[in-house]
């Protein structure tokens, strides 16, 4: 099984998740959203599957530094625009697999979905 793995290589959570995948022998293709950008259609699919509240990382420094008007009245459409313009605001990692998507790295959740 090969999965699609989205993140930023220097993120500690991404590093931990990649190490876990490698230990499980799970092949993946890595998409670096800092270098390759964030596709709005893909972001919309993730939001449809998991909700913008889960996909948009509002706890990170990048989001907190955004102007207040960007952070006000958030919805899925506005979240896509923010994440497309600022890929660091996407929760990391995101994995697309046969059964759906995983947002963030929680080992028990990954074991259940990918084993």
N, CA, C and O atoms as a GROMACS GRO file, in nm:
protein
  460
    1UNK      N    1   0.084  -0.118   0.000
    1UNK     CA    2   0.000   0.000   0.000
    1UNK      C    3   0.089   0.124   0.000
    1UNK      O    4   0.181   0.136   0.081
    2UNK      N    5   0.061   0.218  -0.092
    2UNK     CA    6   0.130   0.346  -0.093
    2UNK      C    7   0.028   0.453  -0.062
    2UNK      O    8  -0.079   0.458  -0.123
    3UNK      N    9   0.061   0.540   0.032
    3UNK     CA   10  -0.029   0.647   0.070
    3UNK      C   11   0.033   0.781   0.031
    3UNK      O   12   0.152   0.790   0.004
    4UNK      N   13  -0.051   0.884   0.027
    4UNK     CA   14  -0.004   1.020   0.000
    4UNK      C   15   0.010   1.092   0.133
    4UNK      O   16  -0.084   1.097   0.213
    5UNK      N   17   0.127   1.147   0.157
    5UNK     CA   18   0.163   1.209   0.285
    5UNK      C   19   0.195   1.356   0.258
    5UNK      O   20   0.282   1.387   0.177
    6UNK      N   21   0.127   1.447   0.327
    6UNK     CA   22   0.143   1.591   0.306
    6UNK      C   23   0.194   1.655   0.434
    6UNK      O   24   0.145   1.627   0.543
    7UNK      N   25   0.295   1.742   0.419
    7UNK     CA   26   0.348   1.809   0.537
    7UNK      C   27   0.464   1.899   0.502
    7UNK      O   28   0.484   1.937   0.387
    8UNK      N   29   0.540   1.931   0.604
    8UNK     CA   30   0.660   2.013   0.592
    8UNK      C   31   0.772   1.932   0.656
    8UNK      O   32   0.761   1.891   0.771
    9UNK      N   33   0.882   1.909   0.582
    9UNK     CA   34   0.984   1.815   0.628
    9UNK      C   35   1.046   1.846   0.764
    9UNK      O   36   1.082   1.753   0.837
   10UNK      N   37   1.060   1.973   0.801
   10UNK     CA   38   1.127   2.004   0.928
   10UNK      C   39   1.032   2.006   1.048
   10UNK      O   40   1.075   2.036   1.159
   11UNK      N   41   0.904   1.977   1.027
   11UNK     CA   42   0.806   1.972   1.136
   11UNK      C   43   0.831   1.846   1.220
   11UNK      O   44   0.842   1.737   1.166
   12UNK      N   45   0.840   1.862   1.352
   12UNK     CA   46   0.867   1.748   1.440
   12UNK      C   47   0.760   1.640   1.430
   12UNK      O   48   0.791   1.521   1.433
   13UNK      N   49   0.633   1.680   1.420
   13UNK     CA   50   0.525   1.582   1.410
   13UNK      C   51   0.534   1.506   1.279
   13UNK      O   52   0.510   1.385   1.275
   14UNK      N   53   0.568   1.575   1.172
   14UNK     CA   54   0.587   1.510   1.042
   14UNK      C   55   0.702   1.410   1.050
   14UNK      O   56   0.691   1.298   1.000
   15UNK      N   57   0.811   1.449   1.113
   15UNK     CA   58   0.926   1.357   1.129
   15UNK      C   59   0.885   1.232   1.206
   15UNK      O   60   0.920   1.121   1.167
   16UNK      N   61   0.810   1.251   1.314
   16UNK     CA   62   0.766   1.137   1.395
   16UNK      C   63   0.674   1.046   1.314
   16UNK      O   64   0.686   0.924   1.320
   17UNK      N   65   0.582   1.105   1.238
   17UNK     CA   66   0.489   1.026   1.157
   17UNK      C   67   0.561   0.951   1.046
   17UNK      O   68   0.530   0.835   1.020
   18UNK      N   69   0.658   1.016   0.982
   18UNK     CA   70   0.734   0.949   0.876
   18UNK      C   71   0.813   0.831   0.934
   18UNK      O   72   0.820   0.725   0.873
   19UNK      N   73   0.872   0.852   1.049
   19UNK     CA   74   0.948   0.745   1.115
   19UNK      C   75   0.855   0.627   1.147
   19UNK      O   76   0.893   0.511   1.128
   20UNK      N   77   0.735   0.657   1.195
   20UNK     CA   78   0.639   0.551   1.227
   20UNK      C   79   0.601   0.475   1.100
   20UNK      O   80   0.599   0.352   1.100
   21UNK      N   81   0.571   0.547   0.991
   21UNK     CA   82   0.535   0.480   0.865
   21UNK      C   83   0.647   0.388   0.817
   21UNK      O   84   0.623   0.275   0.775
   22UNK      N   85   0.770   0.438   0.824
   22UNK     CA   86   0.884   0.358   0.780
   22UNK      C   87   0.901   0.233   0.867
   22UNK      O   88   0.933   0.126   0.816
   23UNK      N   89   0.880   0.247   0.998
   23UNK     CA   90   0.890   0.132   1.088
   23UNK      C   91   0.782   0.027   1.059
   23UNK      O   92   0.802  -0.092   1.082
   24UNK      N   93   0.667   0.073   1.007
   24UNK     CA   94   0.558  -0.019   0.974
   24UNK      C   95   0.573  -0.077   0.833
   24UNK      O   96   0.497  -0.166   0.794
   25UNK      N   97   0.670  -0.026   0.759
   25UNK     CA   98   0.689  -0.072   0.621
   25UNK      C   99   0.584  -0.020   0.525
   25UNK      O  100   0.555  -0.083   0.424
   26UNK      N  101   0.526   0.095   0.557
   26UNK     CA  102   0.422   0.154   0.472
   26UNK      C  103   0.488   0.254   0.377
   26UNK      O  104   0.553   0.350   0.421
   27UNK      N  105   0.471   0.231   0.248
   27UNK     CA  106   0.527   0.321   0.147
   27UNK      C  107   0.439   0.446   0.136
   27UNK      O  108   0.317   0.440   0.150
   28UNK      N  109   0.504   0.558   0.108
   28UNK     CA  110   0.429   0.682   0.092
   28UNK      C  111   0.500   0.774  -0.006
   28UNK      O  112   0.621   0.766  -0.026
   29UNK      N  113   0.421   0.860  -0.066
   29UNK     CA  114   0.477   0.969  -0.145
   29UNK      C  115   0.463   1.094  -0.060
   29UNK      O  116   0.359   1.116   0.003
   30UNK      N  117   0.567   1.175  -0.056
   30UNK     CA  118   0.568   1.293   0.029
   30UNK      C  119   0.548   1.419  -0.053
   30UNK      O  120   0.616   1.441  -0.153
   31UNK      N  121   0.453   1.501  -0.012
   31UNK     CA  122   0.425   1.630  -0.074
   31UNK      C  123   0.460   1.738   0.027
   31UNK      O  124   0.397   1.749   0.132
   32UNK      N  125   0.559   1.818  -0.006
   32UNK     CA  126   0.604   1.928   0.080
   32UNK      C  127   0.526   2.053   0.043
   32UNK      O  128   0.551   2.112  -0.063
   33UNK      N  129   0.430   2.097   0.129
   33UNK     CA  130   0.353   2.210   0.088
   33UNK      C  131   0.428   2.342   0.095
   33UNK      O  132   0.379   2.442   0.043
   34UNK      N  133   0.542   2.346   0.154
   34UNK     CA  134   0.623   2.468   0.148
   34UNK      C  135   0.681   2.486   0.008
   34UNK      O  136   0.686   2.597  -0.044
   35UNK      N  137   0.724   2.375  -0.053
   35UNK     CA  138   0.785   2.383  -0.186
   35UNK      C  139   0.683   2.366  -0.298
   35UNK      O  140   0.694   2.431  -0.402
   36UNK      N  141   0.585   2.278  -0.277
   36UNK     CA  142   0.493   2.243  -0.385
   36UNK      C  143   0.358   2.314  -0.375
   36UNK      O  144   0.276   2.301  -0.466
   37UNK      N  145   0.336   2.387  -0.267
   37UNK     CA  146   0.210   2.458  -0.252
   37UNK      C  147   0.096   2.368  -0.207
   37UNK      O  148   0.111   2.247  -0.191
   38UNK      N  149  -0.017   2.432  -0.186
   38UNK     CA  150  -0.136   2.362  -0.140
   38UNK      C  151  -0.247   2.382  -0.243
   38UNK      O  152  -0.288   2.494  -0.269
   39UNK      N  153  -0.294   2.273  -0.300
   39UNK     CA  154  -0.398   2.276  -0.403
   39UNK      C  155  -0.534   2.305  -0.339
   39UNK      O  156  -0.578   2.230  -0.252
   40UNK      N  157  -0.602   2.413  -0.381
   40UNK     CA  158  -0.731   2.447  -0.319
   40UNK      C  159  -0.836   2.338  -0.333
   40UNK      O  160  -0.916   2.318  -0.241
   41UNK      N  161  -0.839   2.266  -0.444
   41UNK     CA  162  -0.937   2.158  -0.462
   41UNK      C  163  -0.912   2.046  -0.361
   41UNK      O  164  -1.006   1.989  -0.306
   42UNK      N  165  -0.786   2.016  -0.336
   42UNK     CA  166  -0.751   1.913  -0.237
   42UNK      C  167  -0.791   1.961  -0.097
   42UNK      O  168  -0.848   1.886  -0.019
   43UNK      N  169  -0.759   2.087  -0.067
   43UNK     CA  170  -0.798   2.142   0.064
   43UNK      C  171  -0.949   2.134   0.084
   43UNK      O  172  -0.995   2.102   0.194
   44UNK      N  173  -1.025   2.163  -0.020
   44UNK     CA  174  -1.171   2.153  -0.010
   44UNK      C  175  -1.215   2.010   0.017
   44UNK      O  176  -1.309   1.988   0.094
   45UNK      N  177  -1.149   1.912  -0.046
   45UNK     CA  178  -1.182   1.770  -0.019
   45UNK      C  179  -1.151   1.734   0.125
   45UNK      O  180  -1.229   1.665   0.191
   46UNK      N  181  -1.035   1.780   0.175
   46UNK     CA  182  -1.000   1.751   0.314
   46UNK      C  183  -1.102   1.812   0.409
   46UNK      O  184  -1.143   1.748   0.506
   47UNK      N  185  -1.144   1.934   0.381
   47UNK     CA  186  -1.242   2.002   0.465
   47UNK      C  187  -1.376   1.927   0.460
   47UNK      O  188  -1.443   1.912   0.562
   48UNK      N  189  -1.414   1.880   0.342
   48UNK     CA  190  -1.538   1.802   0.330
   48UNK      C  191  -1.530   1.674   0.413
   48UNK      O  192  -1.629   1.631   0.471
   49UNK      N  193  -1.411   1.614   0.420
   49UNK     CA  194  -1.393   1.488   0.492
   49UNK      C  195  -1.375   1.507   0.642
   49UNK      O  196  -1.426   1.428   0.722
   50UNK      N  197  -1.302   1.612   0.682
   50UNK     CA  198  -1.265   1.626   0.824
   50UNK      C  199  -1.314   1.755   0.890
   50UNK      O  200  -1.310   1.767   1.013
   51UNK      N  201  -1.359   1.851   0.812
   51UNK     CA  202  -1.401   1.980   0.867
   51UNK      C  203  -1.286   2.080   0.868
   51UNK      O  204  -1.172   2.044   0.898
   52UNK      N  205  -1.316   2.206   0.836
   52UNK     CA  206  -1.210   2.306   0.830
   52UNK      C  207  -1.147   2.327   0.967
   52UNK      O  208  -1.029   2.362   0.976
   53UNK      N  209  -1.224   2.306   1.073
   53UNK     CA  210  -1.173   2.327   1.208
   53UNK      C  211  -1.058   2.232   1.240
   53UNK      O  212  -0.970   2.266   1.320
   54UNK      N  213  -1.059   2.114   1.180
   54UNK     CA  214  -0.952   2.016   1.203
   54UNK      C  215  -0.834   2.038   1.108
   54UNK      O  216  -0.720   2.018   1.148
   55UNK      N  217  -0.861   2.078   0.986
   55UNK     CA  218  -0.756   2.092   0.885
   55UNK      C  219  -0.676   2.222   0.903
   55UNK      O  220  -0.556   2.224   0.879
   56UNK      N  221  -0.742   2.328   0.946
   56UNK     CA  222  -0.674   2.456   0.966
   56UNK      C  223  -0.610   2.458   1.105
   56UNK      O  224  -0.678   2.442   1.206
   57UNK      N  225  -0.479   2.478   1.108
   57UNK     CA  226  -0.405   2.482   1.234
   57UNK      C  227  -0.409   2.623   1.291
   57UNK      O  228  -0.327   2.708   1.255
   58UNK      N  229  -0.505   2.648   1.379
   58UNK     CA  230  -0.521   2.780   1.439
   58UNK      C  231  -0.430   2.801   1.559
   58UNK      O  232  -0.422   2.912   1.612
   59UNK      N  233  -0.361   2.697   1.602
   59UNK     CA  234  -0.271   2.709   1.718
   59UNK      C  235  -0.130   2.751   1.680
   59UNK      O  236  -0.052   2.792   1.766
   60UNK      N  237  -0.097   2.743   1.553
   60UNK     CA  238   0.039   2.771   1.509
   60UNK      C  239   0.072   2.919   1.500
   60UNK      O  240  -0.017   3.004   1.494
   61UNK      N  241   0.200   2.948   1.498
   61UNK     CA  242   0.250   3.085   1.491
   61UNK      C  243   0.203   3.156   1.365
   61UNK      O  244   0.165   3.273   1.370
   62UNK      N  245   0.205   3.087   1.252
   62UNK     CA  246   0.167   3.151   1.126
   62UNK      C  247   0.023   3.202   1.132
   62UNK      O  248  -0.004   3.315   1.092
   63UNK      N  249  -0.068   3.119   1.182
   63UNK     CA  250  -0.208   3.163   1.192
   63UNK      C  251  -0.221   3.278   1.291
   63UNK      O  252  -0.290   3.376   1.264
   64UNK      N  253  -0.156   3.268   1.404
   64UNK     CA  254  -0.168   3.373   1.507
   64UNK      C  255  -0.116   3.508   1.457
   64UNK      O  256  -0.161   3.612   1.503
   65UNK      N  257  -0.021   3.506   1.363
   65UNK     CA  258   0.036   3.631   1.310
   65UNK      C  259  -0.049   3.693   1.198
   65UNK      O  260  -0.021   3.804   1.154
   66UNK      N  261  -0.151   3.622   1.152
   66UNK     CA  262  -0.235   3.676   1.046
   66UNK      C  263  -0.312   3.798   1.097
   66UNK      O  264  -0.338   3.809   1.216
   67UNK      N  265  -0.347   3.890   1.006
   67UNK     CA  266  -0.429   4.005   1.048
   67UNK      C  267  -0.562   3.958   1.106
   67UNK      O  268  -0.617   3.856   1.063
   68UNK      N  269  -0.613   4.032   1.200
   68UNK     CA  270  -0.738   3.994   1.267
   68UNK      C  271  -0.853   3.977   1.168
   68UNK      O  272  -0.937   3.889   1.186
   69UNK      N  273  -0.858   4.060   1.063
   69UNK     CA  274  -0.968   4.048   0.966
   69UNK      C  275  -0.962   3.915   0.891
   69UNK      O  276  -1.065   3.864   0.848
   70UNK      N  277  -0.841   3.858   0.874
   70UNK     CA  278  -0.830   3.726   0.812
   70UNK      C  279  -0.883   3.617   0.903
   70UNK      O  280  -0.937   3.517   0.856
   71UNK      N  281  -0.867   3.635   1.033
   71UNK     CA  282  -0.908   3.532   1.130
   71UNK      C  283  -1.054   3.544   1.169
   71UNK      O  284  -1.110   3.451   1.228
   72UNK      N  285  -1.116   3.657   1.138
   72UNK     CA  286  -1.256   3.679   1.177
   72UNK      C  287  -1.351   3.607   1.081
   72UNK      O  288  -1.321   3.592   0.962
   73UNK      N  289  -1.465   3.563   1.134
   73UNK     CA  290  -1.572   3.502   1.053
   73UNK      C  291  -1.522   3.386   0.967
   73UNK      O  292  -1.553   3.379   0.848
   74UNK      N  293  -1.446   3.298   1.027
   74UNK     CA  294  -1.392   3.184   0.953
   74UNK      C  295  -1.502   3.087   0.910
   74UNK      O  296  -1.597   3.062   0.983
   75UNK      N  297  -1.484   3.035   0.790
   75UNK     CA  298  -1.567   2.926   0.739
   75UNK      C  299  -1.478   2.845   0.644
   75UNK      O  300  -1.360   2.876   0.628
   76UNK      N  301  -1.534   2.743   0.582
   76UNK     CA  302  -1.455   2.657   0.496
   76UNK      C  303  -1.392   2.731   0.379
   76UNK      O  304  -1.275   2.707   0.346
   77UNK      N  305  -1.466   2.820   0.317
   77UNK     CA  306  -1.414   2.895   0.202
   77UNK      C  307  -1.297   2.984   0.242
   77UNK      O  308  -1.194   2.987   0.175
   78UNK      N  309  -1.314   3.054   0.352
   78UNK     CA  310  -1.207   3.143   0.400
   78UNK      C  311  -1.086   3.062   0.446
   78UNK      O  312  -0.972   3.102   0.425
   79UNK      N  313  -1.111   2.948   0.509
   79UNK     CA  314  -1.002   2.861   0.555
   79UNK      C  315  -0.918   2.813   0.437
   79UNK      O  316  -0.795   2.810   0.447
   80UNK      N  317  -0.982   2.776   0.325
   80UNK     CA  318  -0.908   2.731   0.206
   80UNK      C  319  -0.817   2.843   0.157
   80UNK      O  320  -0.701   2.819   0.125
   81UNK      N  321  -0.869   2.965   0.152
   81UNK     CA  322  -0.789   3.079   0.104
   81UNK      C  323  -0.669   3.103   0.195
   81UNK      O  324  -0.558   3.128   0.147
   82UNK      N  325  -0.691   3.094   0.326
   82UNK     CA  326  -0.581   3.113   0.422
   82UNK      C  327  -0.475   3.004   0.403
   82UNK      O  328  -0.356   3.034   0.397
   83UNK      N  329  -0.519   2.878   0.393
   83UNK     CA  330  -0.424   2.766   0.380
   83UNK      C  331  -0.351   2.768   0.246
   83UNK      O  332  -0.234   2.731   0.240
   84UNK      N  333  -0.419   2.809   0.141
   84UNK     CA  334  -0.352   2.817   0.011
   84UNK      C  335  -0.244   2.925   0.014
   84UNK      O  336  -0.134   2.904  -0.039
   85UNK      N  337  -0.274   3.040   0.074
   85UNK     CA  338  -0.177   3.150   0.080
   85UNK      C  339  -0.068   3.126   0.184
   85UNK      O  340   0.043   3.177   0.170
   86UNK      N  341  -0.099   3.048   0.289
   86UNK     CA  342  -0.007   3.023   0.400
   86UNK      C  343  -0.006   2.874   0.433
   86UNK      O  344  -0.071   2.833   0.529
   87UNK      N  345   0.066   2.792   0.355
   87UNK     CA  346   0.062   2.647   0.377
   87UNK      C  347   0.100   2.603   0.519
   87UNK      O  348   0.064   2.494   0.561
   88UNK      N  349   0.172   2.686   0.591
   88UNK     CA  350   0.207   2.651   0.729
   88UNK      C  351   0.086   2.648   0.820
   88UNK      O  352   0.094   2.600   0.933
   89UNK      N  353  -0.028   2.699   0.773
   89UNK     CA  354  -0.150   2.696   0.855
   89UNK      C  355  -0.227   2.566   0.838
   89UNK      O  356  -0.332   2.548   0.900
   90UNK      N  357  -0.176   2.474   0.755
   90UNK     CA  358  -0.241   2.344   0.738
   90UNK      C  359  -0.191   2.252   0.849
   90UNK      O  360  -0.070   2.241   0.870
   91UNK      N  361  -0.283   2.188   0.918
   91UNK     CA  362  -0.246   2.092   1.022
   91UNK      C  363  -0.156   1.985   0.961
   91UNK      O  364  -0.179   1.941   0.849
   92UNK      N  365  -0.056   1.944   1.034
   92UNK     CA  366   0.040   1.847   0.982
   92UNK      C  367   0.049   1.724   1.070
   92UNK      O  368   0.033   1.730   1.192
   93UNK      N  369   0.075   1.614   1.004
   93UNK     CA  370   0.063   1.586   0.862
   93UNK      C  371  -0.080   1.555   0.823
   93UNK      O  372  -0.167   1.539   0.909
   94UNK      N  373  -0.104   1.548   0.692
   94UNK     CA  374  -0.230   1.496   0.638
   94UNK      C  375  -0.192   1.377   0.552
   94UNK      O  376  -0.100   1.384   0.471
   95UNK      N  377  -0.264   1.268   0.570
   95UNK     CA  378  -0.239   1.147   0.493
   95UNK      C  379  -0.368   1.107   0.422
   95UNK      O  380  -0.474   1.098   0.484
   96UNK      N  381  -0.356   1.084   0.292
   96UNK     CA  382  -0.467   1.029   0.215
   96UNK      C  383  -0.440   0.879   0.198
   96UNK      O  384  -0.333   0.839   0.153
   97UNK      N  385  -0.538   0.798   0.234
   97UNK     CA  386  -0.525   0.653   0.220
   97UNK      C  387  -0.656   0.597   0.167
   97UNK      O  388  -0.753   0.671   0.151
   98UNK      N  389  -0.658   0.468   0.139
   98UNK     CA  390  -0.778   0.406   0.079
   98UNK      C  391  -0.906   0.436   0.156
   98UNK      O  392  -1.012   0.454   0.097
   99UNK      N  393  -0.896   0.441   0.288
   99UNK     CA  394  -1.015   0.458   0.369
   99UNK      C  395  -1.052   0.602   0.400
   99UNK      O  396  -1.153   0.625   0.467
  100UNK      N  397  -0.975   0.698   0.354
  100UNK     CA  398  -1.007   0.838   0.382
  100UNK      C  399  -0.882   0.920   0.408
  100UNK      O  400  -0.780   0.904   0.340
  101UNK      N  401  -0.890   1.010   0.507
  101UNK     CA  402  -0.774   1.092   0.541
  101UNK      C  403  -0.749   1.088   0.691
  101UNK      O  404  -0.839   1.063   0.772
  102UNK      N  405  -0.624   1.113   0.726
  102UNK     CA  406  -0.584   1.130   0.865
  102UNK      C  407  -0.525   1.270   0.876
  102UNK      O  408  -0.444   1.310   0.792
  103UNK      N  409  -0.565   1.344   0.978
  103UNK     CA  410  -0.514   1.480   0.999
  103UNK      C  411  -0.445   1.483   1.134
  103UNK      O  412  -0.506   1.454   1.237
  104UNK      N  413  -0.316   1.519   1.133
  104UNK     CA  414  -0.237   1.514   1.255
  104UNK      C  415  -0.188   1.372   1.278
  104UNK      O  416  -0.235   1.279   1.213
  105UNK      N  417  -0.095   1.357   1.370
  105UNK     CA  418  -0.042   1.224   1.397
  105UNK      C  419  -0.082   1.179   1.536
  105UNK      O  420  -0.033   1.231   1.637
  106UNK      N  421  -0.172   1.081   1.540
  106UNK     CA  422  -0.209   1.012   1.663
  106UNK      C  423  -0.190   0.865   1.633
  106UNK      O  424  -0.265   0.804   1.557
  107UNK      N  425  -0.087   0.807   1.694
  107UNK     CA  426  -0.047   0.671   1.660
  107UNK      C  427  -0.161   0.570   1.666
  107UNK      O  428  -0.174   0.491   1.572
  108UNK      N  429  -0.245   0.566   1.770
  108UNK     CA  430  -0.354   0.466   1.771
  108UNK      C  431  -0.450   0.483   1.652
  108UNK      O  432  -0.496   0.384   1.594
  109UNK      N  433  -0.478   0.607   1.616
  109UNK     CA  434  -0.565   0.634   1.502
  109UNK      C  435  -0.500   0.585   1.372
  109UNK      O  436  -0.567   0.526   1.287
  110UNK      N  437  -0.370   0.610   1.358
  110UNK     CA  438  -0.298   0.565   1.238
  110UNK      C  439  -0.291   0.413   1.233
  110UNK      O  440  -0.309   0.354   1.126
  111UNK      N  441  -0.266   0.348   1.347
  111UNK     CA  442  -0.261   0.203   1.351
  111UNK      C  443  -0.394   0.143   1.305
  111UNK      O  444  -0.396   0.048   1.227
  112UNK      N  445  -0.504   0.199   1.353
  112UNK     CA  446  -0.637   0.148   1.318
  112UNK      C  447  -0.665   0.168   1.169
  112UNK      O  448  -0.725   0.081   1.105
  113UNK      N  449  -0.624   0.282   1.113
  113UNK     CA  450  -0.655   0.313   0.975
  113UNK      C  451  -0.560   0.246   0.874
  113UNK      O  452  -0.602   0.212   0.763
  114UNK      N  453  -0.435   0.228   0.912
  114UNK     CA  454  -0.334   0.186   0.815
  114UNK      C  455  -0.284   0.044   0.833
  114UNK      O  456  -0.208  -0.004   0.749
  115UNK      N  457  -0.323  -0.023   0.938
  115UNK     CA  458  -0.274  -0.160   0.961
  115UNK      C  459  -0.358  -0.262   0.890
  115UNK      O  460  -0.330  -0.382   0.899
   0.00000   0.00000   0.00000
